[in-house]
Amino acid sequence: MKVEVRRYATLAQPANGRLPGEPESVELPEGATIADLLRRLSLAAGDVHLAIVDGRIRHSREEALQDGARVALFPPVGGG
């Protein structure tokens, strides 16, 4: 199955020169979870603070993704 991934902020920097928010297509086996996607992208669990799948925030990394899902990944953000 294929999912569309968009990485934001610091997560976009190592993404093969892609700009933040630029979509990339990722091939995953059927039944793959958000955690599987993060492993496929070589992202540690702590690197991603927020995962939004098809417009909804997902708190569980063990949730299965569907073919054609649109996933947005955001790192932890600090500031003041």
N, C-alpha and C positions, 0 to 999 in steps of 0.2 A: 504494500500500500504506500501511497505517497501523502505526505503532509507538507503544508507550506509553513515555514518558520521565518519569523522576523525577530532579529536580535536588536536590543536597544542599549544605549549608553556604552559602558565599557565592554559589554558582551559582543558588540559589533566589531571591535578592534581586531581580534584574531580571526575574524570570519572571512578569510581569503580576500581581504581588501574591500569587502562590502561596506556600504554606508549604513549607519543606523536605520533600522526599519526597512531596509531593502529585502525583499522576499528571496528565500532560497527553498528549493524543493529537496526534501529528504525522503529517501526510500527506507521503509521499515517493514519488518514482518507483520503479518496480521496479528492483532491482539497486543501489539506493542503498547507500552505505557509511557507516561511522561518521563519517568525515570529512565526507560530504555532510550528515549529520544535524547535526553541529556547525556547519557553515556555515548551514544552515537556521535554527538557533537563534541565529545571530549570536555564536557563541562562538569565540574564537581557540584554536588548538591548545594553546597554553600555559596556557589557562584551565582545561583539564580534565586532571587527572593520572591518573584512573582511570575506565575505562569497563567496566561489567559488563553483559553481554548474556545474558539468560536464565540468570542465576545463575553465569556464568563470566566471569572477568577476560579482557578482550581487549586484547592489546598492540598489535596492528596496527589503525590507523585506516582501513586500506583493505579491511577485511573487510566483505563484503556482509551487509546485514541482511535478515531474512525478514519477511514480512507477519505482524503480530501480535507481533513481538519486544518484549520488555520490557527497557528500557535504563536503567541507573542511572549518573548522572554525578557525579563527585566532584572538587573542586578540589585543588590542592596544599595540604598542611596543614603548619603549623609550630608549634612550641611548645617548651616546656621546663619 
